[in-house]
Amino acid sequence: MRAALRSDYGPPSVVALGTRPRPRPGPGQVLVEVRAALVSIGDVHVIAGKPYLVRLTPFGGIPRPRQPVPGLTFAGEVVEVGAGVTELAPGDAIFGEAQGAFAEYTLAAPKNVARKPATLSWPEAATVPWGFAPQLGLVELGRVAKHEEVLIVGASGGVGTWAVQIARARGARVTAVCSGRNRDLVLGLGAERVIDYTAEDPLAEPGRYDLVFDAIGERSIAACTRVLRPKGRYVCCSGAGNVLWGPLGRMLAMSLQRPFRSAELHTVLALSPSTEQLAELARWVESGQVRPAIERVYTLEKLPGALAHVATRRTRGHVVVELQSH
Ligand SMILES: NC(=O)c1ccc[n+]([C@@H]2O[C@H](COP(=O)([O-])OP(=O)(O)OC[C@H]3O[C@@H](n4cnc5c(N)ncnc54)[C@H](OP(=O)(O)O)[C@@H]3O)[C@@H](O)[C@H]2O)c1
């Protein structure tokens, strides 16, 4: 099968198209023909091996990456099931997470996939798991409610485009923070107000919001909580961080500051969504309340270019690679 391969950490150019034997599903696994895979900032970090903490996770390896084929978030069709798999069958259209998704075939565990919404294209379905962090942050942790004033920082990115729509679908009034060029995009997703962070300070209105959802994590925790009403919630899923442990420093700082702040502080760690959590996202999409925002679709051959684009941190919604059926 054709697959994107890398043997060392580095920039997107370390990834090259090659061939690998098609994997065989072991017990409890399914073989999936990948039809589309999300190209995320997470993939850029895993391929770079930075922050270095990534190398200690199952996505990394020392001194070289354990997994030659990168890619995680996919949509595709089940072609074979391993022993003991009863919940899926060949022909099922699914989406979810499986390591090695930048290839024609990958192995997935049924607990990390769900049935693809029929209304979505393959590239659209491949983006849905990225909605898990904002779903967890806004609904579970942030308990966003009708008529609340919500500020979404980083509203035009992959996470932010889901966040704007989820907050809106819950009846909140959304102020989106993005640069001027993305104004129409976020208004189209349901934002009521836009603050262009390149022209004005988005954190200049003390006590205005019930909830701040931060997908950038650049500004101080004090500045982000100052704009909250008493008992407001600050939910962060990102952080500029450093080259060793990335956003973990900010997450730790939030934990340490929690007892001393009147605002609620929540950090989001949205790892490996379950079938139930993916199915819940699929229901949001099927109800028409939220939809994937895709900026560009590339072919697998163009994956290094897609990764380089994502690495600029200037994407608008999602970037996806689409594979042809064979
Ligand atoms: N904790 C978790 O479980 C979890 C899960 C998923 C993702 N994440 C993290 O969430 C973050 C967001 O991911 P993403 O997919 O949305 O990709 P991204 O690369 O962070 O988003 C790109 C977008 O960010 C905007 N942006 C850049 N700087 C900004 C600023 N200072 N203020 C407002 N907007 C700004 C850009 O708009 P302009 O071009 O207009 O500046 C662009 O549209 C990443 O750090 C990712 O690692 C965390």
Ligand as a Chemical Component Dictionary entry (heavy atoms), coordinates in Angstrom:
data_LIG
# 
_chem_comp.id                   LIG 
_chem_comp.type                 NON-POLYMER 
_chem_comp.pdbx_formal_charge   0 
_chem_comp.three_letter_code    LIG 
# 
loop_
_chem_comp_atom.comp_id 
_chem_comp_atom.atom_id 
_chem_comp_atom.alt_atom_id 
_chem_comp_atom.type_symbol 
_chem_comp_atom.charge 
_chem_comp_atom.model_Cartn_x 
_chem_comp_atom.model_Cartn_y 
_chem_comp_atom.model_Cartn_z 
_chem_comp_atom.pdbx_ordinal 
LIG N1  N1  N 0  -5.938 20.052 24.755 1  
LIG C1  C1  C 0  -6.405 19.265 23.795 2  
LIG O1  O1  O 0  -6.885 18.173 24.059 3  
LIG C2  C2  C 0  -6.340 19.754 22.378 4  
LIG C3  C3  C 0  -7.007 19.074 21.359 5  
LIG C4  C4  C 0  -6.956 19.594 20.070 6  
LIG C5  C5  C 0  -6.195 20.730 19.829 7  
LIG N2  N2  N 1  -5.526 21.336 20.843 8  
LIG C6  C6  C 0  -4.734 22.552 20.631 9  
LIG O2  O2  O 0  -5.610 23.603 20.285 10 
LIG C7  C7  C 0  -4.875 24.605 19.597 11 
LIG C8  C8  C 0  -5.675 25.077 18.394 12 
LIG O3  O3  O 0  -5.643 24.103 17.373 13 
LIG P1  P1  P 0  -6.165 24.429 15.908 14 
LIG O4  O4  O 0  -6.442 23.143 15.235 15 
LIG O5  O5  O -1 -7.271 25.412 16.000 16 
LIG O6  O6  O 0  -4.912 25.034 15.139 17 
LIG P2  P2  P 0  -4.132 26.445 15.170 18 
LIG O7  O7  O 0  -2.977 26.280 14.283 19 
LIG O8  O8  O 0  -3.844 26.834 16.566 20 
LIG O9  O9  O 0  -5.206 27.469 14.601 21 
LIG C9  C9  C 0  -4.940 28.308 13.563 22 
LIG C10 C10 C 0  -5.775 29.567 13.740 23 
LIG O10 O10 O 0  -5.342 30.283 14.898 24 
LIG C11 C11 C 0  -5.521 31.668 14.652 25 
LIG N3  N3  N 0  -4.642 32.439 15.525 26 
LIG C12 C12 C 0  -3.292 32.382 15.594 27 
LIG N4  N4  N 0  -2.850 33.220 16.571 28 
LIG C13 C13 C 0  -3.959 33.800 17.117 29 
LIG C14 C14 C 0  -4.181 34.738 18.172 30 
LIG N5  N5  N 0  -3.159 35.262 18.858 31 
LIG N6  N6  N 0  -5.450 35.065 18.488 32 
LIG C15 C15 C 0  -6.491 34.548 17.816 33 
LIG N7  N7  N 0  -6.348 33.657 16.795 34 
LIG C16 C16 C 0  -5.095 33.301 16.457 35 
LIG C17 C17 C 0  -5.175 31.810 13.195 36 
LIG O11 O11 O 0  -5.882 32.900 12.669 37 
LIG P3  P3  P 0  -5.107 34.133 11.958 38 
LIG O12 O12 O 0  -4.377 33.546 10.789 39 
LIG O13 O13 O 0  -6.207 35.016 11.601 40 
LIG O14 O14 O 0  -4.190 34.654 13.019 41 
LIG C18 C18 C 0  -5.677 30.502 12.579 42 
LIG O15 O15 O 0  -6.977 30.637 12.009 43 
LIG C19 C19 C 0  -3.522 23.981 19.237 44 
LIG O16 O16 O 0  -2.539 24.466 20.130 45 
LIG C20 C20 C 0  -3.743 22.492 19.476 46 
LIG O17 O17 O 0  -2.560 21.832 19.822 47 
LIG C21 C21 C 0  -5.594 20.870 22.100 48 
# 
loop_
_chem_comp_bond.comp_id 
_chem_comp_bond.atom_id_1 
_chem_comp_bond.atom_id_2 
_chem_comp_bond.value_order 
_chem_comp_bond.pdbx_ordinal 
LIG N1  C1  SING 1  
LIG C1  O1  DOUB 2  
LIG C1  C2  SING 3  
LIG C2  C3  SING 4  
LIG C2  C21 DOUB 5  
LIG C3  C4  DOUB 6  
LIG C4  C5  SING 7  
LIG C5  N2  DOUB 8  
LIG N2  C6  SING 9  
LIG N2  C21 SING 10 
LIG C6  O2  SING 11 
LIG C6  C20 SING 12 
LIG O2  C7  SING 13 
LIG C7  C8  SING 14 
LIG C7  C19 SING 15 
LIG C8  O3  SING 16 
LIG O3  P1  SING 17 
LIG P1  O4  DOUB 18 
LIG P1  O5  SING 19 
LIG P1  O6  SING 20 
LIG O6  P2  SING 21 
LIG P2  O7  DOUB 22 
LIG P2  O8  SING 23 
LIG P2  O9  SING 24 
LIG O9  C9  SING 25 
LIG C9  C10 SING 26 
LIG C10 O10 SING 27 
LIG C10 C18 SING 28 
LIG O10 C11 SING 29 
LIG C11 N3  SING 30 
LIG C11 C17 SING 31 
LIG N3  C12 SING 32 
LIG N3  C16 SING 33 
LIG C12 N4  DOUB 34 
LIG N4  C13 SING 35 
LIG C13 C14 SING 36 
LIG C13 C16 DOUB 37 
LIG C14 N5  SING 38 
LIG C14 N6  DOUB 39 
LIG N6  C15 SING 40 
LIG C15 N7  DOUB 41 
LIG N7  C16 SING 42 
LIG C17 O11 SING 43 
LIG C17 C18 SING 44 
LIG O11 P3  SING 45 
LIG P3  O12 DOUB 46 
LIG P3  O13 SING 47 
LIG P3  O14 SING 48 
LIG C18 O15 SING 49 
LIG C19 O16 SING 50 
LIG C19 C20 SING 51 
LIG C20 O17 SING 52 
# 
